[in-house]
Amino acid sequence: MTSRRSRDIDGGWAWVVLLAAYVNLLIGPGLAYVGGIFQAVFLEQFQESVALTSWVTSLFASLLQLAGPISSVLSSQVSCRASVITGATLLAAGLAISSFVNNLLLLLIFMGIVSGIGLGLTYSASIVVVNLFFVKRRTFVTGLALSATGAGILILPLMCRHLLDALSWRETLAILAGLSLQMAVCGAVMFPVHEHNDKSICFKLFRKRNVSDKRSPDAEPEDRMFIQDDSPQTERDASCEGQHLTVKDQHLAVKDLINSTISISGSVSFEMSKIKIHEPKPLYANTGFLILCFSLFLNNSSIGIFLIHFPSFAKTFGVTESEVAFAMAMNGPALTISRVLIGAMGNDSKTDPLSIFVGLLLTSAVIILLTPVLATTATTQTLAMILLGLYSGGSYSFLTVLTIECVGVDKLAAAFGWEMIAAGSGYLVAPPIAGWIVDSTGSYANSIYLSGVLLFVAVLVIMMTPVCGGRRHEHSLHHPDDTTLEVDQEDSPT
């Protein structure tokens, strides 16, 4: 009989978790996205340089990702639920306190750092928990969850602009603090039902080997034969996630499994002499993963510059603040459509994720470089934001897939944390540098050009990664701790 925990993988409570994650991914990134709107407000309010003021909004937005490792520790040691609730509390507290401050330094501490850390704790855990609850169509479900970012980008800029027009910026921050607390409610439903399932198939596999010499003739069926488990294949795959057999135990157990299996699928035969067992690589020694992280650093450096400085750039052409907010909001629907469609595309086994990822980023770089030349009216600026949402936003649907290809499912949470450090670091340091360029040259167009160049370099870097290569003629079996069993294939005799 299928256990409750097994039913909650790819169904049951998993859909509630997906809905809760969707709401969190709508509010959190939406708040980070409106940094450019508040950048203009803070420049007017505190009368500081562009470079110095950029630190507040870049810190706030970058910690969405930089706090990823903290979220990973909380998610691994406690639960994703604890990470989300803690993060929502910090986010709300920081924004509420920021509504009372009177100088840029205190705003930097409470909005930039405290609220930023809270933002990161909710964001990373909300993505990881979706991948833990879904195995079938994981790319599509991840794309669906991330499409909430597009909804947030549509709603939050328009809402903030309306609040800033009707109220003061202090009252606006207080309202956003109240909105942030709703993320704690969503986090409360993320019960860790997928964790520590001792009846999982991985446990049975390990148990099978240890009791093989002690079994009595009337032993329970699950002790006799691993392949007699009657749960669906997707549930067996899902239940393996989160189990932590040692590498040595896995090797011995898998050999026992293969010895007890005469053939697989009837068309491919396996010989023990052709099995090559690879020890798991630490993340710092994984070349593909390091290249991916560096590309993410450059990618987010580019996007951070563009999003934070675009509102001020747009206003140099006489565009009103409401028109700028509308242009930025239109990035949201485009991003939503793109992530859903591209996420669905990723489920096709013939799709090459790396090639599509590179193509999307390359097109985005061209769009950004043409923006200072062509986006001189409210209409063309809106078009630029829509196109950027379609191409740049959609590329993130493949990030989880590329990461799993690099490090395996079992290390996804840890890898995701390091990716967030790389991406957040770019978002942190690049906008103030671009702000210094604006202070020195007096032109926001130069910051936009810098954004485009950085994204081009990110494309060149990601093209060096071996994520999708080297295993096209092998049959790979992925196991916990990222151990890979490569089995050479040969046609079965007819």
C-alpha positions as CSV (number, residue, x, y, z in Angstrom):
1,M,0.0,0.0,0.0
2,T,1.4,3.4,-1.0
3,S,2.3,5.5,2.0
4,R,1.1,9.0,2.6
5,R,4.6,10.4,2.1
6,S,4.9,8.6,-1.3
7,R,1.5,10.1,-2.4
8,D,2.7,13.6,-1.6
9,I,5.5,13.3,-4.2
10,D,4.1,14.6,-7.5
11,G,0.6,14.8,-6.1
12,G,-1.5,15.4,-3.0
13,W,0.1,18.0,-0.7
14,A,2.7,18.7,-3.3
15,W,0.2,20.9,-5.1
16,V,-0.4,22.9,-2.0
17,V,3.3,23.4,-1.6
18,L,3.5,24.5,-5.3
19,L,0.8,27.1,-4.7
20,A,2.5,28.4,-1.6
21,A,5.8,28.6,-3.4
22,Y,4.2,30.4,-6.3
23,V,2.8,33.1,-3.9
24,N,6.3,33.5,-2.3
25,L,8.0,33.7,-5.7
26,L,5.5,36.4,-6.7
27,I,6.0,38.6,-3.7
28,G,9.8,38.2,-3.1
29,P,11.3,38.8,-6.5
30,G,8.6,41.4,-7.2
31,L,9.9,43.4,-4.2
32,A,13.5,43.0,-5.4
33,Y,12.5,44.2,-8.9
34,V,11.1,47.5,-7.7
35,G,14.5,48.6,-6.5
36,G,14.9,50.9,-9.5
37,I,11.7,52.8,-8.6
38,F,12.9,53.3,-5.0
39,Q,16.4,54.2,-6.3
40,A,14.9,57.4,-7.9
41,V,12.9,58.1,-4.7
42,F,16.0,57.8,-2.5
43,L,18.1,59.9,-4.8
44,E,15.6,62.7,-4.4
45,Q,15.0,62.2,-0.7
46,F,18.6,61.9,0.6
47,Q,20.5,63.9,-2.1
48,E,23.5,61.5,-2.2
49,S,25.5,60.3,-5.2
50,V,24.1,57.7,-7.6
51,A,26.9,55.3,-6.7
52,L,26.3,55.5,-2.9
53,T,22.5,55.3,-3.2
54,S,22.8,52.3,-5.5
55,W,24.2,50.3,-2.6
56,V,20.8,50.3,-0.8
57,T,18.8,48.9,-3.7
58,S,21.6,46.6,-4.9
59,L,22.1,45.1,-1.5
60,F,18.4,44.5,-1.0
61,A,18.1,42.8,-4.4
62,S,21.4,40.9,-4.3
63,L,20.7,39.3,-0.9
64,L,17.8,37.6,-2.6
65,Q,20.5,35.4,-3.9
66,L,23.5,36.0,-1.6
67,A,21.5,34.6,1.3
68,G,21.1,31.4,-0.5
69,P,23.7,29.5,1.6
70,I,22.0,30.5,4.8
71,S,18.8,29.3,3.4
72,S,20.5,26.0,2.3
73,V,21.7,25.4,5.9
74,L,18.3,26.1,7.4
75,S,16.6,24.0,4.7
76,S,19.0,21.1,5.2
77,Q,19.3,21.1,9.0
78,V,15.8,22.1,9.8
79,S,13.4,22.5,6.9
80,C,12.4,24.7,4.0
81,R,9.4,25.7,6.1
82,A,11.7,27.1,8.8
83,S,13.7,29.1,6.2
84,V,10.7,30.7,4.7
85,I,9.0,31.7,7.9
86,T,12.3,33.1,9.3
87,G,12.9,35.0,6.1
88,A,9.4,36.5,5.9
89,T,9.8,37.7,9.5
90,L,13.1,39.4,8.8
91,L,11.9,40.9,5.6
92,A,8.8,42.5,7.2
93,A,10.7,43.7,10.2
94,G,13.4,45.4,8.1
95,L,11.0,47.2,5.8
96,A,8.9,48.3,8.8
97,I,12.0,49.8,10.6
98,S,13.2,51.4,7.3
99,S,10.0,53.4,7.1
100,F,11.2,55.4,10.2
101,V,14.9,56.0,9.3
102,N,16.2,59.5,8.5
103,N,19.6,58.8,6.8
104,L,20.9,56.6,4.1
105,L,23.2,54.5,6.3
106,L,20.3,53.2,8.5
107,L,18.3,52.6,5.3
108,L,21.3,50.6,4.0
109,I,21.3,48.5,7.2
110,F,17.6,47.8,7.7
111,M,16.3,47.7,4.1
112,G,19.5,46.7,2.4
113,I,20.8,44.0,4.8
114,V,18.1,42.9,7.2
115,S,15.2,42.8,4.7
116,G,17.6,41.5,2.0
117,I,18.6,38.5,4.1
118,G,14.9,37.8,4.7
119,L,14.2,38.0,1.0
120,G,16.9,35.4,0.3
121,L,15.7,33.0,3.0
122,T,12.3,32.9,1.4
123,Y,13.4,32.8,-2.2
124,S,15.9,29.9,-2.2
125,A,13.8,27.7,0.1
126,S,10.7,28.2,-2.0
127,I,12.5,27.0,-5.2
128,V,14.2,24.0,-3.5
129,V,11.0,22.7,-1.9
130,V,9.3,22.5,-5.2
131,N,12.1,20.4,-6.6
132,L,11.9,18.1,-3.6
133,F,8.1,17.5,-4.0
134,F,8.1,17.0,-7.8
135,V,10.0,14.5,-9.8
136,K,7.8,14.0,-12.9
137,R,7.9,17.0,-15.2
138,R,10.3,18.7,-12.9
139,T,11.4,21.2,-15.5
140,F,7.8,22.2,-16.3
141,V,6.9,22.6,-12.6
142,T,10.0,24.6,-11.9
143,G,9.2,26.9,-14.8
144,L,5.6,27.2,-13.6
145,A,6.8,28.2,-10.1
146,L,9.3,30.6,-11.4
147,S,6.6,32.2,-13.7
148,A,5.3,33.7,-10.5
149,T,8.2,36.1,-10.7
150,G,6.6,37.5,-13.8
151,A,3.3,38.0,-12.1
152,G,5.2,39.8,-9.3
153,I,7.1,42.0,-11.7
154,L,3.7,42.9,-13.3
155,I,1.9,43.7,-10.0
156,L,4.6,45.2,-7.7
157,P,5.9,48.1,-9.9
158,L,2.3,49.3,-10.6
159,M,1.3,48.9,-7.0
160,C,4.4,50.7,-5.7
161,R,4.0,53.5,-8.1
162,H,0.3,53.9,-7.1
163,L,1.3,53.9,-3.4
164,L,4.1,56.4,-3.9
165,D,1.8,58.7,-5.8
166,A,-1.0,58.5,-3.2
167,L,1.2,58.2,0.0
168,S,4.7,58.9,1.1
169,W,7.6,56.5,0.6
170,R,7.6,55.7,4.3
171,E,4.0,54.6,4.3
172,T,4.7,52.6,1.1
173,L,7.4,50.6,2.9
174,A,5.1,50.0,5.9
175,I,2.5,48.5,3.6
176,L,5.1,46.3,1.8
177,A,6.1,45.1,5.3
178,G,2.6,43.9,5.9
179,L,2.5,42.2,2.5
180,S,5.8,40.4,3.3
181,L,4.2,38.7,6.3
182,Q,1.9,36.8,4.0
183,M,5.0,34.8,2.9
184,A,5.2,33.4,6.4
185,V,1.7,32.1,6.1
186,C,2.7,30.4,2.8
187,G,5.8,28.9,4.4
188,A,3.7,27.4,7.2
189,V,2.1,24.9,4.7
190,M,5.5,23.6,3.5
191,F,5.5,20.5,5.7
192,P,8.6,18.4,5.3
193,V,6.6,15.2,4.4
194,H,9.2,14.2,1.8
195,E,12.0,13.9,4.3
196,H,13.3,10.9,6.3
197,N,11.1,8.3,4.6
198,D,12.6,5.1,6.1
199,K,10.3,3.0,3.9
200,S,11.8,4.5,0.8
201,I,13.2,2.2,-1.9
202,C,16.7,3.4,-1.2
203,F,16.4,2.1,2.4
204,K,15.0,-1.2,1.1
205,L,17.9,-1.5,-1.3
206,F,20.4,-1.0,1.5
207,R,18.4,-3.3,3.8
208,K,18.2,-6.1,1.2
209,R,22.0,-6.4,1.2
210,N,22.4,-6.5,4.9
211,V,19.7,-9.1,5.5
212,S,20.5,-11.3,2.5
213,D,22.5,-13.8,4.5
214,K,20.0,-13.9,7.4
215,R,16.6,-14.2,5.7
216,S,14.2,-16.9,6.6
217,P,12.0,-18.6,3.9
218,D,9.0,-16.7,5.2
219,A,10.6,-13.3,5.2
220,E,8.6,-10.3,4.2
221,P,8.5,-9.7,0.4
222,E,10.2,-6.3,0.6
223,D,13.2,-8.0,2.3
224,R,13.4,-10.6,-0.5
225,M,13.4,-8.7,-3.7
226,F,14.0,-5.1,-4.4
227,I,12.1,-5.1,-7.7
228,Q,8.9,-6.4,-6.0
229,D,8.1,-2.9,-4.7
230,D,4.7,-2.1,-6.2
231,S,4.8,1.7,-5.9
232,P,4.9,3.7,-9.2
233,Q,8.3,4.3,-10.7
234,T,8.1,8.1,-10.1
235,E,7.4,7.5,-6.4
236,R,10.3,5.2,-6.1
237,D,12.6,7.7,-7.8
238,A,11.2,10.5,-5.6
239,S,11.6,8.6,-2.4
240,C,15.3,8.1,-3.1
241,E,15.9,11.8,-2.8
242,G,17.1,12.9,0.5
243,Q,18.3,9.4,1.6
244,H,22.0,9.4,2.6
245,L,23.6,6.0,2.1
246,T,27.4,6.2,1.9
247,V,29.1,5.8,-1.5
248,K,30.5,2.4,-0.5
249,D,27.1,1.2,0.6
250,Q,25.6,2.3,-2.7
251,H,28.2,0.5,-4.7
252,L,27.7,-2.8,-2.9
253,A,23.9,-2.4,-2.9
254,V,23.7,-1.6,-6.6
255,K,25.9,-4.5,-7.5
256,D,23.6,-6.8,-5.6
257,L,20.6,-5.3,-7.5
258,I,22.3,-5.8,-10.9
259,N,23.2,-9.4,-9.9
260,S,19.6,-10.1,-9.1
261,T,18.3,-8.6,-12.4
262,I,18.6,-10.7,-15.5
263,S,17.8,-7.9,-18.0
264,I,16.5,-4.4,-18.2
265,S,13.9,-3.2,-20.7
266,G,14.5,-6.4,-22.8
267,S,16.6,-4.5,-25.3
268,V,19.8,-3.6,-23.4
269,S,22.0,-6.1,-21.6
270,F,24.5,-5.2,-18.9
271,E,27.7,-6.8,-17.8
272,M,29.3,-6.2,-14.4
273,S,32.7,-5.8,-16.1
274,K,31.4,-2.8,-18.0
275,I,30.2,-0.9,-15.0
276,K,32.4,2.1,-14.1
277,I,31.7,3.7,-10.8
278,H,32.7,7.4,-10.4
279,E,33.2,8.9,-7.0
280,P,31.3,12.2,-6.5
281,K,33.2,15.4,-7.1
282,P,33.1,18.2,-4.5
283,L,31.5,21.3,-5.9
284,Y,34.7,23.3,-5.9
285,A,36.3,20.6,-8.2
286,N,33.4,20.5,-10.6
287,T,34.6,22.4,-13.6
288,G,31.2,22.6,-15.3
289,F,29.6,23.9,-12.1
290,L,32.3,26.6,-11.6
291,I,31.8,27.8,-15.1
292,L,28.1,28.0,-14.6
293,C,28.6,30.0,-11.4
294,F,30.9,32.5,-13.1
295,S,28.5,33.0,-16.0
296,L,25.7,33.6,-13.4
297,F,27.9,36.3,-11.8
298,L,28.3,38.1,-15.1
299,N,24.7,37.5,-16.0
300,N,23.3,39.1,-12.9
301,S,25.9,41.9,-13.0
302,S,24.3,42.8,-16.3
303,I,20.7,42.4,-15.2
304,G,21.3,44.3,-11.9
305,I,22.7,47.3,-13.7
306,F,19.9,47.4,-16.2
307,L,17.0,47.0,-13.8
308,I,18.3,49.5,-11.2
309,H,19.4,52.2,-13.6
310,F,16.8,51.8,-16.4
311,P,14.1,54.0,-14.6
312,S,16.5,56.9,-14.3
313,F,17.7,56.3,-17.9
314,A,14.2,56.3,-19.2
315,K,13.4,59.6,-17.5
316,T,16.2,61.4,-19.3
317,F,14.0,61.2,-22.4
318,G,11.1,63.0,-20.7
319,V,9.1,59.9,-19.9
320,T,6.9,60.2,-16.8
321,E,7.3,58.1,-13.7
322,S,4.0,56.3,-14.4
323,E,5.1,55.4,-17.9
324,V,8.4,54.1,-16.5
325,A,6.5,51.9,-14.0
326,F,4.2,50.6,-16.7
327,A,7.2,49.7,-18.9
328,M,8.9,47.8,-16.1
329,A,5.6,46.1,-15.2
330,M,5.2,44.8,-18.8
331,N,8.4,42.8,-18.3
332,G,6.3,40.6,-16.0
333,P,3.7,39.0,-18.3
334,A,6.5,38.5,-20.9
335,L,8.6,36.7,-18.3
336,T,5.7,34.5,-17.2
337,I,4.8,33.4,-20.7
338,S,8.4,32.7,-21.5
339,R,9.1,30.6,-18.4
340,V,6.0,28.5,-18.8
341,L,6.6,27.8,-22.5
342,I,10.4,27.3,-22.3
343,G,9.9,25.2,-19.2
344,A,7.5,23.0,-21.1
345,M,10.0,22.8,-24.0
346,G,12.6,21.6,-21.5
347,N,10.6,18.3,-21.0
348,D,11.3,17.2,-24.5
349,S,14.2,14.7,-24.4
350,K,15.5,16.1,-27.7
351,T,16.0,19.5,-26.2
352,D,19.5,20.7,-25.6
353,P,19.2,23.0,-22.5
354,L,22.6,24.5,-22.9
355,S,22.1,25.5,-26.5
356,I,18.7,27.2,-25.7
357,F,20.2,28.8,-22.6
358,V,23.0,30.4,-24.7
359,G,20.6,31.5,-27.4
360,L,18.3,33.3,-25.0
361,L,21.1,35.1,-23.3
362,L,22.8,36.2,-26.5
363,T,19.5,37.7,-27.8
364,S,19.1,39.4,-24.4
365,A,22.5,41.0,-24.8
366,V,21.6,42.4,-28.2
367,I,18.4,43.9,-26.8
368,I,20.2,45.6,-24.0
369,L,22.9,47.1,-26.3
370,L,20.2,48.5,-28.6
371,T,18.3,50.0,-25.8
372,P,20.2,53.4,-25.6
373,V,19.9,53.8,-29.3
374,L,16.3,52.8,-29.9
375,A,14.4,53.0,-26.6
376,T,13.9,56.8,-26.6
377,T,10.1,56.9,-26.1
378,A,7.7,55.3,-23.7
379,T,6.5,52.9,-26.3
380,T,10.0,51.7,-27.4
381,Q,11.1,51.4,-23.7
382,T,8.1,49.2,-23.0
383,L,8.9,47.1,-26.0
384,A,12.5,46.7,-24.8
385,M,11.3,45.5,-21.3
386,I,8.9,43.0,-22.9
387,L,11.6,41.6,-25.2
388,L,14.0,41.3,-22.3
389,G,11.4,39.5,-20.2
390,L,10.8,37.0,-23.1
391,Y,14.4,36.1,-23.6
392,S,16.4,36.8,-20.4
393,G,13.6,35.8,-18.0
394,G,12.9,32.5,-19.9
395,S,16.5,31.4,-19.6
396,Y,16.1,30.7,-15.9
397,S,13.8,27.8,-16.6
398,F,16.9,25.8,-17.6
399,L,19.0,26.8,-14.6
400,T,17.8,24.0,-12.4
401,V,18.2,21.5,-15.2
402,L,21.8,22.6,-16.0
403,T,22.7,22.5,-12.3
404,I,21.4,18.9,-11.9
405,E,23.4,17.9,-15.0
406,C,26.5,19.4,-13.3
407,V,26.1,18.1,-9.7
408,G,23.2,15.7,-9.5
409,V,19.9,16.0,-7.6
410,D,21.3,15.2,-4.2
411,K,23.6,18.2,-4.2
412,L,21.0,20.5,-5.7
413,A,20.3,22.5,-2.5
414,A,24.0,23.1,-1.8
415,A,24.8,23.9,-5.4
416,F,21.8,26.3,-5.6
417,G,23.2,28.1,-2.5
418,W,26.6,28.7,-4.2
419,E,24.9,29.7,-7.4
420,M,22.9,32.3,-5.4
421,I,26.2,33.6,-4.0
422,A,27.7,34.0,-7.5
423,A,24.5,35.6,-8.9
424,G,24.0,37.8,-5.9
425,S,27.6,39.0,-5.9
426,G,27.1,40.3,-9.4
427,Y,23.9,42.1,-8.5
428,L,25.6,43.6,-5.5
429,V,28.8,45.0,-7.0
430,A,27.9,45.9,-10.5
431,P,25.1,48.6,-10.0
432,P,27.3,50.8,-7.8
433,I,30.1,50.5,-10.3
434,A,27.7,51.5,-13.0
435,G,26.5,54.3,-10.7
436,W,30.1,55.6,-10.4
437,I,30.3,55.6,-14.3
438,V,27.1,57.7,-14.4
439,D,28.5,60.1,-11.8
440,S,31.7,60.4,-13.8
441,T,30.3,60.7,-17.3
442,G,26.8,62.2,-16.6
443,S,25.1,59.6,-18.9
444,Y,22.9,56.7,-17.9
445,A,23.4,55.3,-21.4
446,N,26.9,54.2,-20.5
447,S,25.6,52.1,-17.7
448,I,23.2,50.4,-20.1
449,Y,26.1,49.7,-22.5
450,L,28.1,48.2,-19.7
451,S,25.1,45.9,-18.9
452,G,25.0,44.6,-22.5
453,V,28.8,44.0,-22.7
454,L,28.7,42.0,-19.4
455,L,25.9,39.8,-20.7
456,F,27.9,39.1,-23.9
457,V,30.8,38.0,-21.8
458,A,28.5,35.7,-19.7
459,V,27.4,34.0,-23.0
460,L,31.1,33.4,-23.9
461,V,31.8,31.9,-20.5
462,I,28.7,29.6,-20.4
463,M,29.6,28.2,-23.9
464,M,32.7,26.6,-22.3
465,T,30.8,24.5,-19.9
466,P,30.6,20.7,-20.5
467,V,27.1,20.5,-18.9
468,C,25.3,18.8,-21.8
469,G,28.3,17.0,-23.4
470,G,30.2,13.8,-22.9
471,R,27.4,11.4,-22.0
472,R,25.3,11.2,-25.1
473,H,26.4,7.6,-25.9
474,E,26.2,6.3,-22.3
475,H,23.4,5.1,-20.1
476,S,23.8,7.0,-16.8
477,L,22.2,6.0,-13.5
478,H,22.1,8.8,-10.9
479,H,22.2,8.0,-7.2
480,P,22.3,10.0,-4.0
481,D,25.6,11.7,-3.2
482,D,26.0,12.3,-7.0
483,T,27.5,8.8,-7.6
484,T,27.2,7.9,-11.3
485,L,27.2,4.4,-12.7
486,E,28.1,4.6,-16.3
487,V,27.0,1.4,-18.1
488,D,28.3,0.8,-21.6
489,Q,25.5,-0.3,-23.9
490,E,25.4,-3.1,-26.4
491,D,22.6,-4.5,-28.5
492,S,21.0,-7.6,-27.0
493,P,21.2,-10.7,-29.1
494,T,18.2,-11.2,-31.4
